[in-house]
Amino acid sequence: MATLNAQAANYDDDDEGTGAAAPPKELGWNWKTWPSNLRRAVAISAGMLIAMGVLILFLQAQDKEYTEKLDASAGGKSLSQTKLRESGQERDAIVKHLPVLRELEERGIFGEEKRLEWVEQLRTIEKRWPGIAIKYDISPQKLVAKEGSNGVVQPIPPGAKLPNGDPVKQFGVFSTDMKLTLQLLHEGDALAIFDELKAANLGLFSVKKCSMRRPNNGTAVENASDFGAPLIVDCTLNWISMSAYTP
């Protein structure tokens, strides 16, 4: 009995000692305590992830830039094709109407207004025909509005330019009023003068109206002859011309 009690006392002492022992410490995750190989592998992996992210962003930016350039190139190509097609149509139109334009130019209808030639022709007629005196008054040139344009004569915006940088031009019809005062010996001389002006190919003109009067006031008249007082003919002409101009 004494032995059993001693053993039981020993068991009690062991239980009390075990219960009083401190709990084990938890393991801490500190990278400084990691092995050097593990730390090197983690650093390399992180660097690769950062490099891959930067590369992806760079590739995305390059893809966007190349896409924009491709779209711009496609738009420019389409615009160039459109301009080429339009220029081809304009070339065909020019080739088609070129003979007509050359004929109008030879007749003095198309091109710059020939005011100096008109004056010289009138002076030539006056010097060559005896007893004839001519006075003239030429008004400024006016652009004729197209039909259905409600008076608008500049459908092309001012300052418009061609692809090569030259200003855009368009064809226009111009009208110039002319007044002629003819001192003649016979009314038939007026028709002869108009026929000669027409044959000179100085442009297209039409006679709007003419009035005739023969002074008879008992005084001497310039260039009077045995045929009596000269006939005074006042005529208003409409001179038409065509040319290309810049709006």
Backbone as JSON, one array per atom type, in Angstrom:
{
  "sequence": "MATLNAQAANYDDDDEGTGAAAPPKELGWNWKTWPSNLRRAVAISAGMLIAMGVLILFLQAQDKEYTEKLDASAGGKSLSQTKLRESGQERDAIVKHLPVLRELEERGIFGEEKRLEWVEQLRTIEKRWPGIAIKYDISPQKLVAKEGSNGVVQPIPPGAKLPNGDPVKQFGVFSTDMKLTLQLLHEGDALAIFDELKAANLGLFSVKKCSMRRPNNGTAVENASDFGAPLIVDCTLNWISMSAYTP",
  "N": [[0.83, -1.21, 0.0], [1.88, 1.15, 0.75], [3.66, 1.49, -1.29], [2.02, 1.79, -3.58], [0.74, 4.22, -2.96], [2.86, 5.93, -3.02], [3.56, 5.83, -5.69], [1.27, 6.93, -6.82], [1.43, 9.47, -5.84], [3.65, 10.32, -7.14], [2.7, 10.34, -9.77], [0.81, 12.4, -9.6], [2.47, 14.56, -9.11], [3.8, 14.71, -11.54], [1.72, 15.39, -13.27], [1.04, 17.97, -12.38], [3.34, 19.35, -12.96], [3.42, 19.23, -15.74], [1.13, 20.7, -16.51], [1.86, 23.25, -15.73], [3.74, 24.03, -17.58], [4.94, 26.42, -20.2], [3.14, 27.46, -23.22], [4.06, 26.51, -26.59], [5.95, 28.77, -28.78], [4.58, 30.66, -31.62], [5.46, 30.29, -35.08], [7.05, 32.91, -36.9], [6.56, 34.83, -40.06], [8.97, 36.15, -41.63], [10.72, 37.82, -44.12], [13.4, 38.17, -43.97], [14.33, 36.0, -42.68], [14.14, 34.09, -44.54], [15.56, 31.62, -46.7], [18.43, 32.38, -48.72], [18.3, 31.59, -51.42], [15.55, 31.32, -51.82], [14.69, 33.96, -51.39], [15.99, 35.21, -53.55], [14.71, 33.99, -55.74], [12.06, 34.92, -55.4], [12.43, 37.7, -55.75], [13.32, 37.78, -58.41], [11.02, 36.8, -59.7], [9.12, 38.81, -59.07], [10.33, 41.0, -60.39], [10.12, 40.1, -63.04], [7.34, 40.06, -63.34], [6.73, 42.81, -63.14], [8.18, 43.77, -65.34], [6.81, 42.44, -67.4], [4.29, 43.64, -67.15], [4.9, 46.32, -67.82], [5.76, 45.9, -70.45], [3.4, 44.96, -71.64], [1.75, 47.24, -71.43], [3.22, 48.97, -73.07], [3.07, 47.64, -75.56], [0.32, 47.77, -75.97], [-0.01, 50.56, -76.27], [1.55, 50.96, -78.58], [0.08, 49.43, -80.39], [-2.32, 50.86, -80.47], [-1.37, 53.28, -81.56], [-0.4, 52.42, -84.06], [-2.77, 51.51, -85.14], [-4.27, 53.88, -85.35], [-2.63, 55.24, -87.2], [-2.92, 53.52, -89.37], [-5.66, 53.76, -89.89], [-5.72, 56.49, -90.55], [-4.09, 56.42, -92.8], [-5.63, 54.81, -94.45], [-7.87, 56.46, -94.72], [-6.65, 58.67, -95.98], [-5.84, 57.43, -98.34], [-8.31, 56.75, -99.44], [-9.33, 59.35, -99.8], [-7.47, 60.32, -101.63], [-7.97, 58.63, -103.78], [-10.56, 59.45, -104.36], [-10.1, 62.15, -105.1], [-8.46, 61.66, -107.3], [-10.23, 60.35, -108.97], [-12.12, 62.38, -109.34], [-10.46, 64.28, -110.54], [-9.9, 62.93, -112.87], [-12.44, 62.92, -114.04], [-12.74, 65.69, -114.37], [-10.66, 66.12, -116.17], [-11.57, 64.67, -118.37], [-13.84, 66.18, -118.94], [-12.62, 68.61, -119.63], [-11.13, 67.87, -121.87], [-13.23, 67.18, -123.52], [-14.6, 69.6, -123.89], [-12.64, 71.25, -124.79], [-12.16, 71.83, -127.61], [-14.34, 73.53, -128.11], [-13.82, 75.65, -126.36], [-11.44, 76.59, -127.46], [-12.36, 77.51, -129.92], [-14.09, 79.56, -129.06], [-12.17, 81.18, -127.9], [-10.65, 81.93, -130.11], [-12.5, 83.51, -131.4], [-12.59, 85.59, -129.71], [-14.3, 85.55, -127.57], [-13.94, 83.98, -125.3], [-11.69, 84.39, -122.64], [-9.43, 87.04, -121.63], [-10.81, 90.34, -121.4], [-10.94, 92.31, -124.31], [-10.34, 95.22, -124.39], [-8.5, 97.19, -125.24], [-8.02, 96.37, -127.86], [-10.55, 96.79, -128.95], [-10.75, 99.61, -128.86], [-8.61, 100.31, -130.54], [-9.51, 99.19, -132.92], [-11.81, 100.71, -133.42], [-10.6, 103.24, -133.77], [-9.13, 102.69, -136.06], [-11.16, 102.27, -137.96], [-12.29, 104.8, -137.93], [-10.21, 106.37, -138.99], [-9.85, 105.27, -141.51], [-12.28, 105.53, -142.86], [-13.65, 108.17, -144.52], [-15.19, 111.17, -143.31], [-16.34, 110.14, -141.02], [-16.83, 109.99, -137.54], [-16.11, 108.75, -134.33], [-17.17, 108.24, -131.07], [-16.76, 106.82, -127.85], [-17.82, 104.97, -124.96], [-17.03, 102.88, -122.44], [-18.3, 100.75, -120.07], [-17.6, 99.41, -116.71], [-16.73, 95.94, -116.33], [-19.09, 93.36, -115.62], [-20.04, 90.58, -113.63], [-22.18, 88.03, -114.65], [-24.96, 86.69, -113.05], [-25.73, 83.24, -112.45], [-28.46, 81.34, -113.76], [-31.15, 80.58, -111.6], [-29.67, 80.89, -109.31], [-30.37, 82.85, -107.58], [-29.18, 85.34, -107.71], [-26.7, 84.9, -106.61], [-23.35, 84.85, -107.23], [-21.02, 83.61, -106.62], [-20.55, 80.63, -106.11], [-18.43, 79.03, -105.27], [-16.48, 78.85, -102.35], [-14.72, 81.75, -101.22], [-11.18, 81.85, -101.38], [-10.78, 79.13, -101.64], [-8.77, 76.29, -102.41], [-6.88, 74.26, -104.71], [-5.7, 70.77, -104.69], [-2.96, 71.03, -105.26], [-2.34, 73.49, -104.26], [-2.95, 75.74, -105.76], [-5.22, 78.47, -106.4], [-8.75, 77.94, -106.54], [-10.57, 78.11, -109.53], [-13.3, 79.26, -111.57], [-15.61, 79.14, -114.32], [-17.03, 82.0, -115.78], [-19.57, 84.24, -116.97], [-19.41, 87.38, -118.38], [-20.61, 90.72, -118.57], [-20.58, 93.72, -120.4], [-21.43, 97.03, -120.76], [-21.61, 99.18, -123.53], [-21.33, 102.35, -125.07], [-21.76, 103.95, -128.08], [-21.18, 106.72, -130.07], [-21.82, 107.72, -133.16], [-20.82, 109.58, -135.91], [-22.05, 110.0, -138.95], [-22.32, 109.77, -142.56], [-24.31, 108.45, -143.76], [-27.05, 106.36, -142.83], [-26.64, 103.7, -143.34], [-23.95, 103.32, -142.92], [-23.6, 102.75, -140.23], [-24.44, 100.08, -139.92], [-22.45, 98.89, -141.46], [-20.2, 99.45, -139.94], [-20.72, 97.94, -137.61], [-20.69, 95.38, -138.72], [-17.99, 95.22, -139.44], [-16.75, 95.35, -136.93], [-17.7, 92.96, -135.88], [-16.47, 91.11, -137.57], [-13.87, 91.4, -136.75], [-13.44, 89.76, -134.63], [-13.52, 90.38, -131.83], [-14.99, 89.68, -129.69], [-18.27, 88.78, -128.41], [-21.06, 90.63, -129.15], [-24.08, 92.54, -128.86], [-26.5, 94.7, -130.28], [-28.31, 96.79, -128.38], [-29.98, 99.06, -128.55], [-30.55, 101.82, -130.77], [-30.43, 105.25, -131.67], [-31.23, 107.84, -133.98], [-30.3, 110.99, -135.25], [-30.35, 114.05, -137.0], [-28.61, 116.88, -136.99], [-29.9, 120.14, -137.45], [-29.61, 123.02, -137.2], [-28.85, 125.28, -138.43], [-26.23, 125.97, -138.1], [-22.7, 125.49, -138.57], [-21.53, 122.19, -138.91], [-19.41, 119.68, -137.59], [-17.24, 118.02, -139.83], [-18.96, 118.4, -141.95], [-20.29, 118.08, -145.25], [-20.83, 118.05, -148.81], [-22.98, 116.47, -148.8], [-24.68, 117.29, -146.91], [-25.66, 117.95, -143.48], [-24.03, 115.83, -141.1], [-25.14, 112.57, -139.97], [-26.13, 111.74, -136.73], [-25.66, 109.02, -134.7], [-26.64, 107.31, -131.92], [-25.78, 104.59, -130.06], [-26.36, 101.75, -127.99], [-24.58, 99.08, -126.77], [-24.26, 95.63, -125.85], [-21.75, 93.9, -124.52], [-20.49, 90.7, -124.46], [-18.54, 88.35, -122.69], [-16.44, 85.56, -121.78], [-14.63, 84.0, -119.13], [-12.15, 82.45, -116.99], [-12.12, 82.81, -113.53], [-11.05, 83.79, -110.24], [-12.95, 83.27, -107.38]],
  "CA": [[0.0, 0.0, 0.0], [2.78, 2.31, 0.79], [4.28, 1.64, -2.62], [1.01, 2.35, -4.48], [0.54, 5.63, -2.64], [4.04, 6.7, -3.49], [3.46, 5.95, -7.15], [0.19, 7.87, -7.14], [1.93, 10.82, -5.56], [4.56, 10.68, -8.24], [1.87, 10.69, -10.95], [0.22, 13.72, -9.37], [3.52, 15.56, -9.29], [4.09, 14.84, -13.01], [0.6, 16.13, -13.91], [1.13, 19.37, -12.02], [4.47, 19.94, -13.71], [3.04, 19.35, -17.17], [0.17, 21.79, -16.65], [2.49, 24.54, -15.49], [4.68, 24.36, -18.67], [4.48, 27.5, -21.12], [2.79, 26.96, -24.56], [5.12, 26.76, -27.59], [5.82, 30.02, -29.57], [4.19, 30.51, -33.03], [6.51, 30.6, -36.05], [6.82, 34.19, -37.62], [6.96, 34.83, -41.49], [9.84, 37.29, -41.89], [11.51, 37.49, -45.3], [14.82, 38.17, -43.63], [14.7, 34.67, -42.2], [14.05, 33.13, -45.65], [16.84, 31.26, -47.31], [18.86, 33.3, -49.78], [17.81, 31.11, -52.72], [14.13, 31.64, -51.9], [14.56, 35.41, -51.59], [16.41, 35.52, -54.93], [13.66, 33.54, -56.66], [10.91, 35.84, -55.27], [12.81, 38.97, -56.36], [13.32, 37.6, -59.87], [9.62, 36.67, -60.14], [8.49, 40.13, -59.0], [10.86, 41.81, -61.48], [9.54, 39.64, -64.31], [5.94, 40.51, -63.4], [6.74, 44.24, -63.44], [8.61, 43.94, -66.73], [5.72, 42.0, -68.28], [3.25, 44.67, -67.13], [5.37, 47.46, -68.63], [5.76, 45.48, -71.86], [2.01, 44.9, -72.11], [1.3, 48.61, -71.64], [3.92, 49.5, -74.24], [2.5, 47.02, -76.75], [-1.02, 48.34, -76.17], [0.15, 51.91, -76.81], [2.01, 50.83, -79.96], [-1.04, 48.93, -81.18], [-3.24, 51.98, -80.68], [-0.75, 54.24, -82.47], [-0.38, 51.85, -85.41], [-4.16, 51.46, -85.63], [-4.62, 55.23, -85.77], [-1.91, 55.53, -88.44], [-3.53, 52.72, -90.43], [-6.94, 54.39, -90.23], [-5.42, 57.73, -91.26], [-3.58, 56.06, -94.12], [-6.77, 54.34, -95.25], [-8.66, 57.64, -95.07], [-5.92, 59.44, -96.99], [-5.9, 56.7, -99.6], [-9.66, 56.93, -99.99], [-9.44, 60.73, -100.27], [-6.65, 60.44, -102.84], [-8.69, 57.97, -104.86], [-11.68, 60.31, -104.73], [-9.56, 63.29, -105.84], [-7.99, 61.17, -108.59], [-11.41, 60.1, -109.8], [-12.68, 63.68, -109.73], [-9.56, 64.92, -111.51], [-10.12, 62.25, -114.14], [-13.67, 63.44, -114.62], [-12.48, 67.04, -114.84], [-9.83, 66.03, -117.37], [-12.44, 64.26, -119.48], [-14.68, 67.33, -119.3], [-11.79, 69.6, -120.31], [-10.83, 67.35, -123.21], [-14.47, 67.21, -124.29], [-14.99, 70.98, -124.22], [-11.49, 72.03, -125.23], [-12.34, 72.43, -128.96], [-15.29, 74.65, -128.04], [-13.13, 76.76, -125.72], [-10.49, 77.16, -128.42], [-13.12, 78.28, -130.89], [-14.52, 80.79, -128.4], [-11.0, 82.03, -127.7], [-10.3, 82.52, -131.41], [-13.49, 84.53, -131.7], [-12.47, 86.66, -128.73], [-15.37, 85.47, -126.58], [-13.36, 83.41, -124.08], [-10.4, 84.96, -122.32], [-9.43, 88.39, -121.08], [-11.55, 91.34, -122.16], [-10.04, 93.0, -125.25], [-10.73, 96.63, -124.46], [-7.54, 97.93, -126.06], [-8.25, 96.01, -129.26], [-11.76, 97.48, -129.36], [-10.44, 101.02, -129.08], [-7.77, 100.4, -131.73], [-10.34, 98.91, -134.09], [-12.64, 101.9, -133.66], [-9.74, 104.28, -134.32], [-8.79, 102.3, -137.43], [-12.34, 102.55, -138.79], [-12.45, 106.26, -138.01], [-9.18, 106.93, -139.86], [-9.96, 104.73, -142.87], [-13.5, 105.97, -143.51], [-13.78, 109.65, -144.48], [-16.48, 111.73, -142.88], [-16.88, 109.38, -139.89], [-16.23, 110.24, -136.23], [-16.62, 107.77, -133.36], [-16.91, 108.43, -129.65], [-17.13, 105.59, -127.15], [-17.81, 104.94, -123.49], [-17.08, 101.46, -122.05], [-18.56, 100.61, -118.63], [-16.87, 98.31, -116.08], [-17.21, 94.58, -116.57], [-19.91, 92.82, -114.55], [-20.27, 89.14, -113.68], [-23.6, 87.7, -114.8], [-25.37, 85.61, -112.14], [-26.29, 82.07, -113.12], [-29.9, 81.17, -113.59], [-31.5, 79.76, -110.46], [-28.76, 81.1, -108.18], [-30.91, 83.96, -106.79], [-28.24, 86.45, -107.69], [-25.41, 84.5, -106.04], [-22.41, 84.67, -108.35], [-19.81, 82.99, -106.13], [-20.87, 79.37, -105.43], [-17.22, 78.49, -104.67], [-16.07, 79.72, -101.23], [-13.49, 82.51, -101.46], [-9.99, 81.29, -100.78], [-10.66, 77.69, -101.85], [-7.55, 75.94, -103.12], [-6.76, 72.94, -105.29], [-4.73, 69.96, -103.94], [-1.58, 71.5, -105.47], [-2.18, 74.79, -103.64], [-3.42, 76.83, -106.61], [-6.6, 78.88, -106.09], [-9.81, 77.36, -107.36], [-11.18, 79.03, -110.48], [-14.51, 78.8, -112.22], [-15.98, 79.88, -115.51], [-18.08, 82.99, -115.59], [-20.0, 85.07, -118.11], [-19.31, 88.79, -118.02], [-21.34, 91.64, -119.43], [-20.05, 95.09, -120.41], [-22.24, 97.97, -121.54], [-20.82, 100.11, -124.34], [-22.08, 103.39, -125.75], [-21.06, 104.49, -129.24], [-21.77, 107.87, -130.75], [-21.27, 107.69, -134.51], [-21.15, 110.69, -136.81], [-22.03, 109.31, -140.24], [-22.91, 110.43, -143.71], [-25.5, 107.69, -144.15], [-27.37, 105.41, -141.76], [-26.08, 102.39, -143.67], [-22.59, 103.21, -142.42], [-23.64, 102.14, -138.9], [-24.46, 98.63, -140.11], [-21.14, 98.48, -141.95], [-19.26, 99.49, -138.8], [-20.99, 96.79, -136.76], [-20.2, 94.19, -139.43], [-16.53, 95.18, -139.36], [-16.41, 94.99, -135.56], [-17.98, 91.55, -135.72], [-15.45, 90.36, -138.3], [-12.57, 91.54, -136.07], [-13.37, 88.74, -133.57], [-13.18, 91.01, -130.57], [-15.95, 89.26, -128.68], [-19.67, 88.71, -128.79], [-21.81, 91.82, -128.73], [-25.39, 92.75, -129.47], [-26.94, 96.09, -130.25], [-29.54, 96.88, -127.6], [-30.84, 100.09, -129.14], [-29.88, 102.92, -131.48], [-31.26, 106.42, -132.0], [-30.62, 108.65, -135.02], [-30.72, 112.39, -135.33], [-29.54, 114.85, -137.91], [-28.68, 118.29, -136.55], [-30.3, 121.1, -138.5], [-29.83, 124.27, -136.47], [-28.35, 126.4, -139.22], [-24.82, 126.22, -137.81], [-21.78, 124.55, -139.19], [-21.38, 120.93, -138.2], [-18.12, 119.06, -137.82], [-17.19, 117.07, -140.94], [-20.05, 118.61, -142.9], [-19.87, 117.93, -146.64], [-21.89, 118.37, -149.78], [-24.14, 115.61, -148.55], [-25.48, 117.9, -145.87], [-25.21, 117.72, -142.11], [-23.85, 114.4, -140.82], [-26.14, 111.88, -139.15], [-25.62, 111.33, -135.42], [-26.27, 107.75, -134.28], [-26.28, 106.9, -130.55], [-26.08, 103.16, -129.89], [-25.97, 101.05, -126.76], [-24.22, 97.7, -127.06], [-24.0, 94.72, -124.73], [-20.57, 93.11, -124.88], [-20.47, 89.48, -123.66], [-17.29, 87.6, -122.72], [-16.31, 84.47, -120.8], [-13.27, 83.8, -118.64], [-11.99, 81.78, -115.71], [-11.76, 83.8, -112.53], [-10.96, 83.33, -108.85], [-14.0, 83.94, -106.59]],
  "C": [[0.85, 1.24, 0.0], [3.4, 2.57, -0.57], [3.31, 2.25, -3.59], [0.78, 3.82, -4.21], [1.69, 6.49, -3.12], [4.0, 6.9, -4.99], [2.39, 6.95, -7.55], [0.64, 9.29, -6.88], [2.87, 11.3, -6.64], [3.79, 11.08, -9.5], [1.24, 12.07, -10.81], [1.24, 14.81, -9.57], [3.83, 15.78, -10.76], [2.98, 15.64, -13.7], [0.68, 17.6, -13.6], [2.27, 20.05, -12.77], [4.15, 20.14, -15.16], [2.09, 20.5, -17.38], [0.8, 23.13, -16.47], [3.44, 24.96, -16.61], [4.09, 25.4, -19.62], [4.18, 26.92, -22.5], [3.91, 27.29, -25.56], [4.86, 28.06, -28.38], [5.45, 29.73, -31.02], [5.35, 30.93, -33.94], [6.16, 31.91, -36.79], [7.35, 34.13, -39.06], [7.71, 36.13, -41.77], [10.77, 36.95, -43.05], [13.0, 37.47, -45.01], [15.3, 36.8, -43.18], [14.63, 33.64, -43.3], [15.44, 32.76, -46.12], [17.18, 32.2, -48.46], [18.36, 32.86, -51.15], [16.33, 31.46, -52.91], [13.93, 33.13, -52.14], [14.95, 35.82, -53.02], [15.34, 35.13, -55.94], [12.45, 34.47, -56.62], [11.23, 37.18, -55.93], [12.79, 38.88, -57.89], [11.9, 37.52, -60.41], [8.91, 38.02, -60.13], [9.0, 41.04, -60.12], [10.3, 41.42, -62.82], [8.09, 40.08, -64.44], [5.87, 42.0, -63.75], [7.14, 44.49, -64.89], [7.52, 43.53, -67.7], [4.59, 43.03, -68.31], [3.63, 45.88, -67.97], [5.34, 47.11, -70.11], [4.35, 45.43, -72.43], [1.47, 46.31, -72.36], [1.95, 49.24, -72.86], [3.33, 48.95, -75.54], [1.1, 47.55, -77.04], [-0.94, 49.75, -76.76], [0.61, 51.87, -78.27], [0.89, 50.35, -80.87], [-2.04, 50.04, -81.47], [-2.68, 52.98, -81.68], [-0.75, 53.71, -83.91], [-1.78, 51.76, -86.0], [-4.61, 52.83, -86.12], [-3.92, 55.6, -87.08], [-2.52, 54.76, -89.61], [-4.86, 53.33, -90.86], [-6.71, 55.68, -91.0], [-4.91, 57.45, -92.66], [-4.71, 55.59, -95.03], [-7.65, 55.51, -95.67], [-7.98, 58.49, -96.13], [-5.94, 58.76, -98.34], [-7.26, 56.85, -100.26], [-9.85, 58.33, -100.55], [-8.65, 60.93, -101.55], [-7.35, 59.78, -104.03], [-9.87, 58.82, -105.34], [-11.21, 61.5, -105.56], [-9.08, 62.85, -107.23], [-9.16, 60.91, -109.53], [-12.04, 61.4, -110.27], [-11.79, 64.39, -110.74], [-9.68, 64.26, -112.87], [-11.38, 62.72, -114.83], [-13.49, 64.86, -115.15], [-11.64, 67.03, -116.11], [-10.67, 65.64, -118.58], [-13.33, 65.41, -119.93], [-13.88, 68.38, -120.06], [-11.49, 69.14, -121.73], [-12.07, 67.43, -124.1], [-14.8, 68.62, -124.77], [-13.83, 71.83, -124.72], [-11.65, 72.6, -126.63], [-13.29, 73.63, -128.93], [-14.61, 75.87, -127.42], [-12.13, 77.42, -126.67], [-11.21, 77.99, -129.48], [-13.59, 79.6, -130.3], [-13.35, 81.74, -128.18], [-10.57, 82.68, -129.01], [-11.26, 83.64, -131.8], [-13.46, 85.69, -130.7], [-13.54, 86.64, -127.66], [-14.82, 84.96, -125.25], [-11.96, 83.99, -123.87], [-10.54, 86.36, -121.73], [-10.17, 89.35, -122.01], [-10.6, 92.18, -123.02], [-10.48, 94.45, -125.44], [-9.8, 97.42, -125.38], [-7.75, 97.62, -127.54], [-9.5, 96.68, -129.8], [-11.45, 98.94, -129.72], [-9.6, 101.18, -130.36], [-8.57, 100.15, -133.0], [-11.25, 100.1, -134.43], [-11.82, 103.04, -134.27], [-9.34, 103.97, -135.76], [-9.94, 102.6, -138.38], [-12.48, 104.05, -138.99], [-11.44, 106.88, -138.97], [-9.36, 106.48, -141.32], [-11.19, 105.24, -143.6], [-13.61, 107.49, -143.42], [-15.17, 110.08, -144.04], [-17.09, 111.02, -141.69], [-16.1, 109.74, -138.62], [-16.91, 109.33, -135.21], [-16.2, 108.19, -131.96], [-17.45, 107.21, -128.9], [-17.07, 105.79, -125.64], [-18.03, 103.48, -123.08], [-17.23, 101.38, -120.53], [-17.72, 99.47, -118.04], [-17.54, 96.96, -116.34], [-17.97, 94.06, -115.35], [-20.11, 91.32, -114.75], [-21.76, 88.85, -113.7], [-23.92, 86.53, -113.88], [-25.99, 84.47, -112.93], [-27.78, 81.97, -112.83], [-30.17, 80.23, -112.42], [-30.61, 79.93, -109.25], [-29.22, 82.23, -107.28], [-29.91, 85.1, -106.64], [-26.89, 86.12, -107.1], [-24.47, 84.17, -107.19], [-21.11, 84.04, -107.89], [-20.16, 81.71, -105.39], [-19.66, 78.73, -104.79], [-16.78, 79.41, -103.54], [-14.8, 80.49, -101.57], [-12.31, 81.88, -100.72], [-9.83, 79.8, -100.95], [-9.45, 77.39, -102.72], [-7.62, 74.51, -103.64], [-5.76, 72.12, -104.47], [-3.29, 70.42, -104.12], [-1.34, 72.9, -104.9], [-2.64, 75.96, -104.47], [-4.85, 77.21, -106.24], [-7.59, 78.26, -107.06], [-10.41, 78.44, -108.27], [-12.45, 78.41, -111.06], [-14.81, 79.68, -113.41], [-17.12, 80.84, -115.19], [-18.36, 83.75, -116.87], [-20.04, 86.51, -117.63], [-20.02, 89.65, -119.05], [-20.75, 93.05, -119.27], [-20.93, 95.95, -121.3], [-21.32, 98.96, -122.25], [-21.77, 101.11, -125.01], [-21.22, 103.96, -126.88], [-21.86, 105.66, -129.81], [-21.08, 108.0, -132.1], [-21.75, 108.92, -135.29], [-20.95, 110.18, -138.22], [-22.61, 110.19, -141.34], [-24.21, 109.75, -144.13], [-25.76, 106.66, -143.08], [-26.84, 104.01, -142.05], [-24.65, 102.21, -143.18], [-22.55, 102.57, -141.03], [-23.65, 100.62, -139.0], [-23.1, 98.12, -140.59], [-20.1, 98.47, -140.84], [-19.47, 98.3, -137.89], [-20.52, 95.5, -137.41], [-18.67, 94.08, -139.34], [-16.07, 94.84, -137.95], [-16.65, 93.5, -135.3], [-16.92, 90.7, -136.39], [-14.09, 90.42, -137.63], [-12.39, 90.54, -134.94], [-12.87, 89.32, -132.24], [-14.14, 90.63, -129.45], [-17.36, 89.25, -129.24], [-20.4, 89.94, -128.27], [-23.14, 91.86, -129.46], [-25.78, 94.2, -129.31], [-28.29, 96.14, -129.53], [-30.5, 97.91, -128.19], [-29.96, 101.14, -129.82], [-30.9, 104.03, -131.72], [-30.48, 107.28, -132.99], [-31.17, 110.05, -134.97], [-29.78, 113.12, -136.29], [-29.67, 116.32, -137.5], [-29.02, 119.2, -137.73], [-30.64, 122.41, -137.82], [-29.24, 125.47, -137.19], [-26.9, 126.74, -138.95], [-23.96, 125.17, -138.47], [-21.59, 123.34, -138.3], [-20.06, 120.31, -138.57], [-18.23, 118.01, -138.93], [-18.37, 117.23, -141.89], [-19.5, 118.55, -144.32], [-21.02, 118.32, -147.54], [-23.13, 117.52, -149.56], [-25.05, 116.19, -147.49], [-24.91, 117.6, -144.51], [-25.08, 116.22, -141.84], [-24.95, 113.86, -139.91], [-25.48, 111.43, -137.85], [-26.4, 110.1, -134.97], [-25.73, 107.41, -132.88], [-26.74, 105.46, -130.34], [-25.58, 102.66, -128.55], [-25.76, 99.59, -127.07], [-24.01, 96.92, -125.76], [-22.89, 93.76, -125.16], [-20.47, 91.94, -123.91], [-19.12, 88.79, -123.82], [-17.31, 86.54, -121.63], [-14.86, 84.36, -120.39], [-13.3, 83.01, -117.34], [-11.49, 82.79, -114.68], [-11.72, 83.13, -111.15], [-12.02, 84.02, -108.01], [-13.39, 84.77, -105.47]]
}
